[in-house]
Amino acid sequence: MSKISRFLNSSWEGLKISLSALGINKTRSFLTTLCIIIGIVMVTLMNAVSNGMDAEFDKSMAMMGQNVVYVEKQPWNRGPNYKWWEYRSRRDIKLEYVDDIREYSQLSSAVSAVAARGTSIRYNDVSADGVFMAGVTDQYFETAGLDIEIGRAFTPEEIQRGAKVTVLGASLAENLFDRSNPLDKEIRIGGQRFRVIGVLEKQGKFLGLADMDRRAMTPIKAYGQIFSTRGNIQIAVKYPNEKILEEGEYELEGIMRRIRGLDAAEKNDFELNKPQAFEAQLSSFKTGLYLVGGALTALSLIIGGIGVMNIMFVSVRERTKEIGIRKAVGAKAWEILYQFLIEAVIMCLLGGLIGLLLSYPLSMLLNQIFVASIDLSVVLAAIILCSVVGVFFGFVPAYRAAKSDPIESLRYE
């Protein structure tokens, strides 16, 4: 028999013996692989969340408008050294800054302002709570990258006089009007009547969390008659492309310093925010996720591997006489070693397979709450990881079996 044929034959026989041994001790095998199952579930879900966040990130950033800089009192990126009391003492951003920026800016393509808060909206007996209510100026739909699905946006005249008209998000319109046509229907916001003139195209959730379709917009003057705009103004400045955006940010900083009357020695008392700030926060979150998840996964796999090693020692001791017989009829040491390594790997792969089967429905459930997406690479990684754990922790008991004395093994009772 050639070496290749003997190797293949040993692999097949080792696989049959391993499956037979695991089948005889089903409960013991399952309990041994329980930590392997937990480890694979954790690493799979961790990867699923990371993939889901990456997939949602670009889509979510598009919801904030492309090539836009936001002028506000406070920064979005609030690290451990965030001094909230300093930012709160800054002067408010004012609505009239919109006209000033339009006058002075040579690079921007659109400038708008928005004031927003959560509120409730009613239509007859139907109520919608937790609605993102926004008062906007003209050019808001352009800076926010919003498109109207049915109806129309506000006219300049409606913006100027603060008309009691509103544009609704897709899911809010469905919530209030079911499948009926919402156009020209009257809803109540803050006790006042507003006429629906449009419905936005469906956007989805921002980073899998906030429903961006549960919103309503009105002219900012109409908003100001119900809610205060004091200290609540955000200005959005849009640029034609990313290259101009970089230059435009410096221009906008100079314009704002001029509007605020700051001299060269004074620091900015305003903040220029960009959606890219979320990328740094996302990266920090993912790093923390990998550190915590990786540590817990490693701990689970190590504990599981130790359990596999312990059971393999027990298995070697229980089958000592079988090992002696196999050696007596000509089995090589490497064949004994290989057989027990196959058994250890099969045990770990069994745990990995169960873990993957559990991970899929768990990731689907998680995706309803946050964002999660399993890809093929994590399945392959889980198989390789389980194989490595099986080989690493199964080697010592397998080596002991391979090096056992055949005569002593035959005498073992």
C-alpha positions as CSV (number, residue, x, y, z in Angstrom):
1,M,0.0,0.0,0.0
2,S,1.4,3.4,-1.0
3,K,1.9,6.1,1.6
4,I,-0.9,8.2,0.1
5,S,-3.3,5.3,0.1
6,R,-2.4,4.5,3.7
7,F,-2.9,8.1,4.8
8,L,-6.3,8.3,3.1
9,N,-7.3,4.9,4.6
10,S,-6.2,6.1,8.1
11,S,-8.1,9.3,7.7
12,W,-11.3,7.4,6.8
13,E,-10.9,4.9,9.6
14,G,-10.0,7.7,12.1
15,L,-13.1,9.6,11.0
16,K,-15.4,6.6,11.5
17,I,-13.9,5.7,14.9
18,S,-14.2,9.4,16.0
19,L,-17.8,9.6,15.0
20,S,-18.5,6.3,16.7
21,A,-16.8,7.4,19.9
22,L,-18.7,10.7,19.9
23,G,-22.0,9.0,19.2
24,I,-21.6,6.6,22.2
25,N,-21.0,9.6,24.5
26,K,-23.4,12.2,23.1
27,T,-24.2,14.1,26.3
28,R,-20.5,14.2,27.3
29,S,-19.5,15.4,23.9
30,F,-22.2,18.1,23.9
31,L,-21.2,19.4,27.3
32,T,-17.6,19.4,26.4
33,T,-18.2,21.5,23.3
34,L,-20.6,23.9,25.1
35,C,-17.9,26.6,25.6
36,I,-16.8,26.1,21.9
37,I,-20.5,26.8,21.0
38,I,-20.6,29.9,23.1
39,G,-17.3,31.2,21.7
40,I,-18.4,30.7,18.1
41,V,-21.7,32.4,18.7
42,M,-19.9,35.4,20.2
43,V,-17.4,35.7,17.5
44,T,-20.0,35.3,14.8
45,L,-22.4,37.9,16.3
46,M,-19.5,40.3,16.9
47,N,-18.6,40.0,13.2
48,A,-22.2,40.3,12.1
49,V,-22.7,43.6,14.1
50,S,-19.4,45.0,12.6
51,N,-20.4,44.0,9.1
52,G,-23.9,45.4,9.6
53,M,-22.5,48.7,10.8
54,D,-20.1,49.0,7.9
55,A,-23.0,48.3,5.4
56,E,-25.2,50.9,7.1
57,F,-22.6,53.6,7.5
58,D,-22.4,54.9,4.0
59,K,-26.2,54.7,3.6
60,S,-26.7,56.6,6.9
61,M,-24.2,59.3,6.0
62,A,-26.1,59.9,2.8
63,M,-29.1,60.7,4.9
64,M,-27.2,63.7,6.4
65,G,-26.5,65.1,2.9
66,Q,-23.4,64.8,0.8
67,N,-20.5,67.4,1.1
68,V,-22.2,69.3,3.9
69,V,-20.7,71.2,6.9
70,Y,-22.9,71.9,9.9
71,V,-22.5,75.1,12.0
72,E,-23.5,74.5,15.7
73,K,-22.6,75.5,19.2
74,Q,-21.2,72.1,20.2
75,P,-19.1,69.4,18.6
76,W,-20.6,66.0,17.6
77,N,-17.4,64.1,18.7
78,R,-17.6,64.2,22.5
79,G,-14.6,62.3,23.9
80,P,-13.6,61.8,27.5
81,N,-12.2,65.4,27.7
82,Y,-15.5,66.9,26.6
83,K,-16.2,70.1,28.6
84,W,-19.9,70.6,28.3
85,W,-20.0,73.7,30.5
86,E,-17.7,75.6,28.1
87,Y,-19.8,74.8,25.0
88,R,-23.1,75.6,26.7
89,S,-21.8,79.1,27.5
90,R,-21.2,79.9,23.9
91,R,-23.4,82.4,22.0
92,D,-26.3,80.8,20.2
93,I,-26.3,80.2,16.4
94,K,-28.8,82.7,14.9
95,L,-31.1,82.3,12.0
96,E,-29.9,85.5,10.3
97,Y,-26.5,83.8,9.8
98,V,-28.0,81.9,6.8
99,D,-28.3,85.2,4.8
100,D,-24.8,86.3,5.9
101,I,-23.2,83.0,4.8
102,R,-25.0,83.1,1.5
103,E,-23.7,86.7,0.9
104,Y,-20.1,86.1,1.8
105,S,-19.5,82.5,0.6
106,Q,-18.1,82.0,-2.9
107,L,-17.9,78.2,-2.7
108,S,-21.2,76.9,-1.2
109,S,-24.0,75.7,-3.4
110,A,-26.8,75.8,-0.8
111,V,-27.3,77.1,2.8
112,S,-30.1,76.3,5.1
113,A,-31.1,76.3,8.8
114,V,-33.1,73.9,10.9
115,A,-34.5,73.8,14.4
116,A,-35.8,70.4,15.7
117,R,-37.3,68.6,18.6
118,G,-39.4,65.5,19.4
119,T,-43.2,65.9,19.5
120,S,-46.6,64.2,19.0
121,I,-48.8,64.6,15.9
122,R,-52.5,63.9,15.6
123,Y,-54.8,63.2,12.7
124,N,-58.4,62.8,13.9
125,D,-58.2,60.0,16.4
126,V,-54.8,58.7,15.3
127,S,-51.8,59.9,17.3
128,A,-48.1,59.5,16.5
129,D,-45.6,60.0,19.4
130,G,-41.8,60.5,19.3
131,V,-41.9,62.3,15.9
132,F,-38.8,64.2,14.8
133,M,-40.2,67.7,14.2
134,A,-38.1,70.2,12.2
135,G,-38.6,73.8,11.3
136,V,-36.6,74.5,8.1
137,T,-35.6,77.3,5.8
138,D,-35.5,77.2,2.0
139,Q,-32.8,75.0,0.4
140,Y,-33.2,72.6,3.3
141,F,-34.2,69.7,1.1
142,E,-31.1,70.3,-1.0
143,T,-28.7,70.4,1.9
144,A,-30.3,67.4,3.5
145,G,-30.4,65.4,0.3
146,L,-34.2,64.7,0.6
147,D,-36.5,63.9,-2.3
148,I,-40.3,64.2,-2.4
149,E,-42.2,61.0,-3.3
150,I,-45.6,62.5,-3.6
151,G,-46.7,66.1,-3.4
152,R,-44.2,69.0,-3.3
153,A,-41.8,70.8,-1.1
154,F,-42.3,74.3,0.4
155,T,-42.4,77.3,-1.9
156,P,-40.2,80.4,-1.1
157,E,-43.4,82.3,-0.3
158,E,-44.5,79.7,2.2
159,I,-41.1,79.7,3.9
160,Q,-41.1,83.5,4.0
161,R,-44.5,83.9,5.7
162,G,-44.4,80.8,7.8
163,A,-47.3,79.0,6.2
164,K,-49.0,76.2,8.2
165,V,-48.0,73.5,5.8
166,T,-46.0,70.3,6.4
167,V,-44.0,67.5,4.6
168,L,-44.1,64.1,6.3
169,G,-41.7,61.2,6.4
170,A,-42.9,57.9,4.7
171,S,-43.5,55.8,7.9
172,L,-45.2,58.8,9.7
173,A,-47.6,59.3,6.8
174,E,-48.4,55.6,6.8
175,N,-48.9,55.6,10.5
176,L,-51.3,58.6,10.4
177,F,-53.2,57.9,7.2
178,D,-52.8,54.2,6.6
179,R,-53.0,53.7,2.9
180,S,-55.2,56.8,2.1
181,N,-53.8,59.8,0.3
182,P,-52.4,62.2,2.8
183,L,-52.2,65.3,0.6
184,D,-54.3,68.3,1.7
185,K,-55.3,66.5,4.9
186,E,-55.0,68.6,8.1
187,I,-53.0,67.3,11.1
188,R,-52.5,68.9,14.5
189,I,-49.0,69.8,15.7
190,G,-48.8,71.5,19.1
191,G,-52.6,72.2,19.0
192,Q,-52.3,74.0,15.6
193,R,-53.6,72.8,12.2
194,F,-51.1,72.1,9.4
195,R,-51.9,71.0,5.9
196,V,-49.9,68.1,4.4
197,I,-48.4,69.1,1.1
198,G,-45.9,66.3,0.5
199,V,-44.4,63.0,1.6
200,L,-40.7,62.1,1.5
201,E,-39.1,59.1,-0.2
202,K,-38.5,56.3,2.2
203,Q,-35.0,56.5,3.8
204,G,-34.8,53.8,6.5
205,K,-33.0,53.9,9.9
206,F,-29.9,55.9,10.7
207,L,-27.2,53.4,11.7
208,G,-30.0,50.9,12.3
209,L,-31.3,52.9,15.2
210,A,-33.3,56.1,14.5
211,D,-36.2,55.9,12.1
212,M,-35.5,58.7,9.6
213,D,-39.0,58.3,8.1
214,R,-40.7,59.2,11.3
215,R,-40.3,63.0,10.8
216,A,-42.3,66.1,9.9
217,M,-41.1,69.4,8.5
218,T,-42.6,72.9,8.5
219,P,-41.3,76.4,7.6
220,I,-39.2,77.5,10.5
221,K,-41.4,80.6,11.2
222,A,-44.4,78.3,11.7
223,Y,-42.3,76.0,13.9
224,G,-41.2,79.0,15.9
225,Q,-44.9,79.9,16.7
226,I,-45.2,76.5,18.5
227,F,-41.7,75.7,19.8
228,S,-38.8,77.9,20.7
229,T,-35.9,78.2,18.3
230,R,-33.6,79.8,20.9
231,G,-30.3,77.9,21.2
232,N,-31.7,75.3,18.8
233,I,-30.5,76.5,15.4
234,Q,-28.3,74.3,13.2
235,I,-27.0,75.7,9.9
236,A,-26.1,73.4,7.0
237,V,-23.7,74.5,4.2
238,K,-23.5,72.3,1.1
239,Y,-20.7,72.3,-1.4
240,P,-20.7,71.1,-5.0
241,N,-18.1,68.3,-4.4
242,E,-15.7,66.9,-1.9
243,K,-12.7,68.8,-3.2
244,I,-14.5,72.2,-2.9
245,L,-15.7,71.0,0.6
246,E,-12.2,71.0,1.9
247,E,-11.6,74.6,0.8
248,G,-15.1,75.6,1.8
249,E,-14.6,74.6,5.4
250,Y,-11.8,77.1,5.7
251,E,-13.9,79.7,4.0
252,L,-16.8,79.0,6.3
253,E,-14.7,79.3,9.4
254,G,-13.5,82.7,8.3
255,I,-17.0,83.8,7.5
256,M,-18.3,82.7,10.9
257,R,-15.4,84.4,12.7
258,R,-16.3,87.6,10.8
259,I,-20.0,87.3,11.7
260,R,-19.2,86.7,15.3
261,G,-16.7,89.6,15.4
262,L,-13.8,87.5,16.7
263,D,-10.3,88.9,16.5
264,A,-7.2,86.9,15.6
265,A,-6.3,86.0,19.2
266,E,-9.8,84.7,20.1
267,K,-10.7,81.0,19.7
268,N,-13.8,79.9,17.7
269,D,-17.0,80.1,19.8
270,F,-18.8,77.8,17.3
271,E,-18.3,74.4,15.9
272,L,-18.0,73.1,12.3
273,N,-19.3,69.5,12.3
274,K,-19.1,67.0,9.4
275,P,-20.7,63.5,9.1
276,Q,-17.2,62.1,9.0
277,A,-17.1,62.7,12.8
278,F,-19.4,59.6,13.1
279,E,-16.7,57.5,11.3
280,A,-14.3,58.1,14.2
281,Q,-16.9,57.3,16.7
282,L,-17.9,54.2,14.8
283,S,-14.2,53.1,14.6
284,S,-13.9,53.6,18.4
285,F,-17.1,51.6,19.0
286,K,-15.9,48.7,16.8
287,T,-12.5,48.7,18.5
288,G,-14.1,48.4,21.8
289,L,-16.5,45.7,20.4
290,Y,-13.5,43.7,19.1
291,L,-11.5,44.0,22.3
292,V,-14.4,43.0,24.6
293,G,-15.9,40.4,22.3
294,G,-12.4,39.1,21.3
295,A,-11.4,38.6,25.0
296,L,-14.7,36.8,25.9
297,T,-14.5,34.7,22.7
298,A,-10.8,33.7,23.5
299,L,-11.8,32.9,27.1
300,S,-14.7,30.7,25.9
301,L,-12.5,28.9,23.4
302,I,-9.7,28.3,25.9
303,I,-12.1,26.9,28.4
304,G,-13.7,24.8,25.7
305,G,-10.3,23.7,24.5
306,I,-9.3,22.6,28.0
307,G,-12.5,20.7,28.2
308,V,-11.8,18.9,24.9
309,M,-8.2,18.1,26.2
310,N,-9.6,16.7,29.4
311,I,-12.2,14.5,27.6
312,M,-9.5,13.4,25.1
313,F,-7.3,12.2,28.0
314,V,-10.3,10.3,29.4
315,S,-10.9,8.8,25.9
316,V,-7.3,7.7,25.6
317,R,-7.4,6.1,29.0
318,E,-10.7,4.3,28.2
319,R,-9.4,3.0,24.9
320,T,-5.9,2.0,26.1
321,K,-6.4,-1.6,25.2
322,E,-7.7,-0.7,21.7
323,I,-4.6,1.3,21.2
324,G,-2.4,-1.7,22.2
325,I,-4.3,-4.0,19.8
326,R,-4.0,-1.5,16.9
327,K,-0.2,-1.2,17.5
328,A,0.1,-5.0,17.8
329,V,-1.4,-5.5,14.3
330,G,0.9,-2.9,12.7
331,A,-0.5,0.6,13.3
332,K,2.1,3.3,13.2
333,A,2.4,5.9,15.9
334,W,1.4,8.7,13.5
335,E,-1.8,6.8,12.7
336,I,-2.7,6.7,16.4
337,L,-1.8,10.4,16.8
338,Y,-3.8,11.2,13.7
339,Q,-6.9,9.3,14.8
340,F,-7.1,11.1,18.1
341,L,-6.4,14.5,16.5
342,I,-9.3,13.8,14.1
343,E,-11.5,13.1,17.1
344,A,-10.5,16.3,18.9
345,V,-11.1,18.4,15.7
346,I,-14.4,16.7,15.0
347,M,-15.6,17.5,18.5
348,C,-14.6,21.2,18.1
349,L,-16.1,21.3,14.6
350,L,-19.3,19.9,16.0
351,G,-19.4,22.7,18.6
352,G,-18.6,25.2,15.8
353,L,-21.4,23.9,13.6
354,I,-24.0,24.2,16.4
355,G,-22.7,27.7,17.2
356,L,-23.1,28.7,13.6
357,L,-26.6,27.3,13.4
358,L,-27.5,29.2,16.6
359,S,-25.9,32.4,15.3
360,Y,-28.0,32.8,12.2
361,P,-31.4,33.2,14.0
362,L,-29.8,35.3,16.7
363,S,-28.3,37.6,14.1
364,M,-31.7,37.9,12.5
365,L,-33.2,38.9,15.8
366,L,-30.4,41.3,16.5
367,N,-30.9,42.9,13.1
368,Q,-34.4,43.9,14.2
369,I,-33.0,45.8,17.1
370,F,-29.7,47.1,15.7
371,V,-27.8,46.1,12.5
372,A,-26.3,42.7,11.9
373,S,-25.2,40.8,8.8
374,I,-23.5,37.4,8.6
375,D,-21.2,36.8,5.5
376,L,-19.5,33.7,4.2
377,S,-16.1,34.7,5.5
378,V,-17.1,34.4,9.2
379,V,-18.4,30.8,8.5
380,L,-15.0,29.9,7.0
381,A,-13.2,31.6,9.9
382,A,-15.2,29.7,12.5
383,I,-14.4,26.4,10.8
384,I,-10.7,27.2,10.7
385,L,-10.8,28.5,14.3
386,C,-12.5,25.3,15.6
387,S,-9.9,23.1,13.7
388,V,-7.0,25.1,15.3
389,V,-8.5,24.7,18.8
390,G,-9.0,21.0,18.2
391,V,-5.5,20.4,16.9
392,F,-3.9,22.6,19.7
393,F,-5.7,21.1,22.6
394,G,-6.0,17.6,21.2
395,F,-2.3,17.2,20.4
396,V,-1.0,16.3,23.9
397,P,-3.5,13.5,24.6
398,A,-3.1,12.3,21.0
399,Y,0.7,12.3,21.4
400,R,0.5,10.4,24.7
401,A,-1.7,7.7,22.9
402,A,0.8,7.5,20.0
403,K,3.8,7.0,22.3
404,S,2.1,4.5,24.7
405,D,3.8,1.1,25.1
406,P,1.8,-1.6,23.2
407,I,2.6,-4.3,25.7
408,E,1.5,-2.2,28.7
409,S,-1.6,-1.1,26.7
410,L,-2.6,-4.7,26.1
411,R,-2.3,-5.5,29.8
412,Y,-4.5,-2.5,30.8
413,E,-7.8,-3.3,32.4
